[in-house]
Amino acid sequence: MESRSIFETLLYVSDVIWWYCSRLNDEFPEPGQDCPREPITRIDYMTEVDREFLKGIPTNERDKVVIPQKYATHDAQEAWTMGKVLRRQAEHILEHRLELFEILQDRKAP
């Protein structure tokens, strides 16, 4: 399996930020034309969109269980809560951060 480039990995991370929010709301809008293409700026942008979306969920709905219909995982009945979204999002981003460190280390190797 060929690994992604740094550019591709960073773009993927920005999309992951969006995708996890979409687990809580099938109507969560996909990134539009105003979403930057440059990876770091895009991650910053999507992080802000993510933050505002999650902060906007009323406190009494934060434990609500959601089974998304759009962009389902291999388990179409997989249940999501805000806590699960935050945890899985953090784990996924960390996984790719470590992948990026490995790519950079490989480039430094003689």
Residue pairs with C-beta under 8 A, 6 or more apart in sequence:
3 99
3 103
4 12
6 100
6 103
6 104
7 39
9 96
9 99
9 100
9 103
10 39
10 40
10 42
10 43
10 100
11 39
11 42
12 96
13 39
13 43
13 93
13 96
14 31
14 39
14 42
14 43
14 45
14 46
15 31
15 46
16 89
16 92
16 93
16 96
17 43
17 46
17 47
17 49
17 50
17 89
17 93
18 28
18 30
18 31
18 46
18 49
18 50
19 71
20 50
20 85
20 88
20 89
20 92
21 28
21 49
21 50
21 53
21 54
21 85
22 28
22 68
22 70
22 71
23 66
23 68
23 80
23 84
23 85
24 57
24 66
24 68
24 80
24 82
24 85
25 53
25 66
26 68
26 69
26 70
28 53
31 42
31 45
31 46
31 49
35 42
35 45
35 46
36 42
36 45
50 89
54 82
54 85
54 86
57 82
62 81
62 82
62 83
63 81
63 82
63 83
64 81
64 82
65 79
65 80
65 81
66 79
66 80
66 81
67 77
67 78
67 79
67 80
68 78
68 80
72 78
